[in-house]
Amino acid sequence: MLPEIRHAKIIEALNETGSVKVSDISKSFQVTEKTIREDLEKLEQRGILKRVHGGAVLVEHDDSMLPILKRRVRQRPEKEQIAMEAARLIEDGQIVLLDAGSTTLELASLIKDRELTVVTNDTKIADMLAASHQIELCVLGGYRRKGTYTIIGPSAIQMMDELNVDIAFLGCTGIDLQRGLSIFHREEAELKKRMMKASRKVVLLADHSKFDRTALVSFAALEEIHMLITDADTSSAMAEQIEQRGIQVVRAER
């Protein structure tokens, strides 16, 4: 098993239970305990977990990048402001892609009564839009990643390859000027690549907490997006550096 796959599975286990044991993971992955301890050390360096005797526990602070469900409520005002700016870009009759995530969920709530076709891989977004008489809803098939509302897998990728989208709104876990956009899971990264390829315009929605961070898997260079919408707490210096790469940056007003 590749290290990045082990890391992703360790993160999923932490997401579900809040702690892991070296001995249990070693047996499950059929690798030595020394290997698992090295994995935990690397994940601790990324700020994802804290090593304790015999295992590790989930880091619980505002800067943690682990995408557990309770973090949907964090930066809520900023996410709402970003979603309002994003909604202004959408024209009636368009085919809109909403990537799985808390900010896109806010955006879905703003467009649920408009005449649109919406493609999504988020079961919570799908549930919100299912009752709308105006929305033509396309939900990507696949399986739900544990502890999230995100649908991933080969079926979702195959469906995405067959679709054409006017404007896509994507999220990520980390944004770094050199490493680009990153998330924790390889399969989700591959799906995001296909989403970008299928879309005429790609808009990244990211609050200030995502900058100067890298998660496990990079899925795109900054130059591959057309626009970034962020909140007012993102530094002017960071916004300027991104704009210098030919990307339109919108900082949502408070």
Residue pairs with C-beta under 8 A, 6 or more apart in sequence:
1 29
1 30
1 31
3 39
3 42
4 186
4 216
4 217
5 186
6 25
6 29
6 31
6 35
6 36
6 39
7 39
7 42
7 43
7 184
7 216
8 184
8 185
8 186
8 216
9 29
10 20
10 25
10 39
10 40
10 43
10 49
10 56
11 43
11 48
11 66
11 184
11 216
12 145
12 146
12 147
13 20
13 25
14 20
14 48
14 49
14 56
14 57
14 58
14 66
15 58
15 66
15 67
15 68
15 146
15 147
15 148
16 146
16 147
18 57
18 58
19 52
19 55
19 56
19 57
19 58
20 40
20 55
20 56
21 54
21 55
22 33
22 36
22 37
22 40
22 54
22 55
23 33
23 54
24 55
25 36
25 55
26 32
26 33
26 35
26 36
29 36
40 49
40 51
40 55
40 56
41 51
43 49
43 56
44 50
44 51
44 56
46 65
46 214
46 215
46 216
47 59
47 63
47 64
47 65
48 59
48 64
48 65
48 66
49 56
49 57
49 58
49 59
50 56
50 57
50 58
50 59
58 64
58 66
58 68
59 66
62 74
62 209
63 209
64 71
65 173
65 174
65 184
65 213
65 215
66 184
67 148
67 173
67 184
68 147
69 147
69 148
69 149
71 102
72 102
72 105
74 209
75 207
75 208
75 209
75 231
77 254
78 207
78 208
78 231
78 233
78 252
79 102
79 103
79 106
79 207
80 106
81 231
81 232
81 252
81 253
81 254
82 103
82 106
82 205
82 206
82 207
82 229
82 230
82 231
82 252
83 103
83 104
83 106
83 107
83 109
83 110
83 205
84 110
84 252
85 229
85 250
85 252
86 107
86 169
86 203
86 205
86 229
87 107
87 110
87 111
89 167
89 203
89 227
90 96
90 111
90 114
90 116
90 167
91 166
92 114
92 115
92 116
93 115
93 116
94 116
94 117
94 166
94 167
95 116
95 117
95 118
95 119
95 163
95 164
95 165
95 166
95 167
96 111
96 116
96 117
96 118
96 119
96 165
96 166
96 167
96 168
96 169
97 118
97 119
97 120
97 165
97 167
97 168
97 169
97 170
97 195
97 198
97 199
98 104
98 107
98 108
98 118
98 119
98 120
98 122
98 125
98 169
99 120
99 121
99 122
99 168
99 169
99 170
99 171
99 192
99 195
100 120
100 121
100 122
100 125
100 148
100 149
100 150
100 151
100 171
100 188
101 122
101 171
101 205
102 171
103 171
103 205
103 206
103 207
104 120
104 122
104 125
104 169
104 171
104 205
105 122
105 124
105 125
105 128
107 169
107 205
108 118
108 120
108 125
108 128
108 129
109 128
111 118
111 135
112 128
112 129
112 132
112 134
112 135
113 132
113 134
114 134
114 135
115 134
116 134
116 135
116 136
117 135
117 136
117 137
117 138
118 125
118 129
118 135
118 136
118 137
118 138
119 138
119 139
119 140
119 163
119 165
120 126
120 129
120 137
120 138
120 139
120 140
121 139
121 140
121 142
121 150
121 151
121 152
121 156
121 191
122 149
122 150
122 151
123 139
123 144
123 149
123 150
123 151
124 149
125 149
126 137
126 139
129 135
129 137
130 137
138 163
139 151
140 151
140 155
140 156
140 159
140 160
140 191
141 151
141 153
141 155
141 156
141 159
142 151
142 152
142 153
142 154
142 155
142 156
143 151
143 152
143 153
144 150
144 151
145 151
145 152
145 185
145 187
145 188
150 188
152 185
152 187
152 188
152 191
153 187
156 191
157 190
157 191
157 194
160 191
160 194
160 195
160 198
161 194
161 198
163 198
164 198
165 195
165 198
165 199
165 200
166 199
166 200
166 201
167 199
167 200
167 201
167 202
167 203
168 195
168 196
168 198
168 199
168 201
168 202
168 203
169 203
169 205
170 181
170 192
170 195
170 196
170 202
170 203
170 204
170 205
170 225
171 204
171 205
171 206
172 181
172 182
172 183
172 192
172 204
172 206
172 210
172 215
172 219
173 182
173 183
173 184
173 210
173 213
173 215
174 181
174 182
174 183
174 210
174 213
174 214
174 215
175 181
175 182
175 204
175 206
175 210
175 211
175 212
175 213
175 222
176 182
176 212
176 213
176 214
177 222
177 241
177 242
179 214
179 218
180 218
180 219
180 220
180 221
180 222
180 224
181 192
181 204
181 218
181 219
181 220
181 221
181 222
181 225
182 189
182 213
182 214
182 215
182 216
182 217
182 218
182 219
183 189
183 192
183 215
183 216
183 217
183 219
184 215
184 216
184 217
185 216
185 217
186 216
186 217
189 217
189 218
189 219
190 219
192 219
192 220
193 219
193 220
195 202
196 202
196 220
196 224
196 225
201 226
201 227
202 224
202 225
202 226
202 227
203 225
203 226
203 227
203 228
203 229
204 225
204 227
204 228
204 229
205 229
205 230
206 228
206 229
206 230
207 230
207 231
207 233
207 234
208 230
208 231
208 233
208 234
208 235
211 234
211 235
211 238
212 238
222 242
222 245
222 247
223 245
223 246
223 247
225 247
226 247
226 248
227 247
227 248
227 249
227 250
228 242
228 247
228 248
228 249
228 250
229 249
229 250
229 252
230 239
230 249
230 250
230 251
230 252
231 251
231 252
231 254
232 251
232 252
232 253
232 254
234 251
239 249
239 251
242 249
243 249
